[in-house]
Structures are given as structure tokens and as C-alpha cells.
Amino acid sequence: MAMEKMFAEAKELREGKYVIVDDIPCRVVGIDKAKTGKHGAGKMRVTAIGVFDGQKKTLLVPCDADIEVPNIERKTAQIVSISGSTAQLMDTTTFETYELTIPEDMVADAAAGKEVDIMEALGRKAITRVK
């Protein structure tokens, strides 16, 4: 299995990139930078949205600090069956089967036999798109 997370400098962060805040992988939606002061380094306030739960998180770090960046894997899976808002999926490369909850906005499009895109980070998986 590949590394779950890597380290990068905070000043390398950009909107749309991913960062780990409170052990939750998040997508960066906003960055505010404070100038360096007379006695210290500049600070960054990073606003991010959780990839799996949609919660808003804030990270306040010095610009030269090391931050954790999740190693996000994108996969394709096929829907084997659906019961309620849960889908049984089969990975198209490893043929492994598992169950995931279908996001509310994708329930109408999901059907057995269709393919979905899966995002996996820090041992958690989520459906991102129904093809």
C-alpha cells in the first residue's frame, strides 16, 4: 500500500489542492496570508472543506511550516446492486467488492451496472461521480 500522507511546505498550498486538517482530508477553498512582522514569520489561514463529510475546517500555520498532504487515489468501480442509499461496488481493476453510501444528489442517477468514480484517502472511500 502506498503512503497515506506526505509533507509539504504551507507556502506551496494553492486553492483546489488537498491538505489534512485534524486528521481529515480536505480541499483548500481559501488562503489568507499575513505579512511577516518585526519578530516573526508570516502566518497563513487556510480554509478547507472536508472531502468526505463536507465540514468547513480552518488551519492556522506559519508560512514555512510543514503540513500534511493526503495521498488521494481515484478509482473506477461498477455498481453491483443498490439497497436504499447504499451501493455494493466492485473495483474494476482489483475486483474487490465493498459497500458505500451514495451521495443524495447522485441517488437518481445510480443504477446496477453503471460505473462510478471513487476517491480514496486515509483509508476512507467516497463516490464522487456516476458515469
C-alpha positions, 0 to 999 in steps of 0.5 A: 500500500502506498503512503497515506500522507506526505509533507509539504511546505504551507507556502506551496498550498494553492486553492483546489489542492488537498491538505489534512486538517485534524486528521481529515482530508480536505480541499483548500477553498481559501488562503489568507496570508499575513505579512511577516512582522518585526519578530516573526514569520508570516502566518497563513489561514487556510480554509478547507472543506472536508472531502468526505463529510463536507465540514468547513475546517480552518488551519492556522500555520506559519508560512514555512511550516510543514503540513500534511498532504493526503495521498488521494487515489481515484478509482473506477468501480461498477455498481453491483446492486443498490439497497436504499442509499447504499451501493455494493461496488466492485473495483474494476481493476482489483475486483474487490467488492465493498459497500458505500453510501451514495451521495443524495444528489447522485441517488437518481442517477445510480443504477446496477451496472453503471460505473462510478468514480471513487476517491480514496484517502486515509483509508476512507472511500467516497463516490464522487461521480456516476458515469 
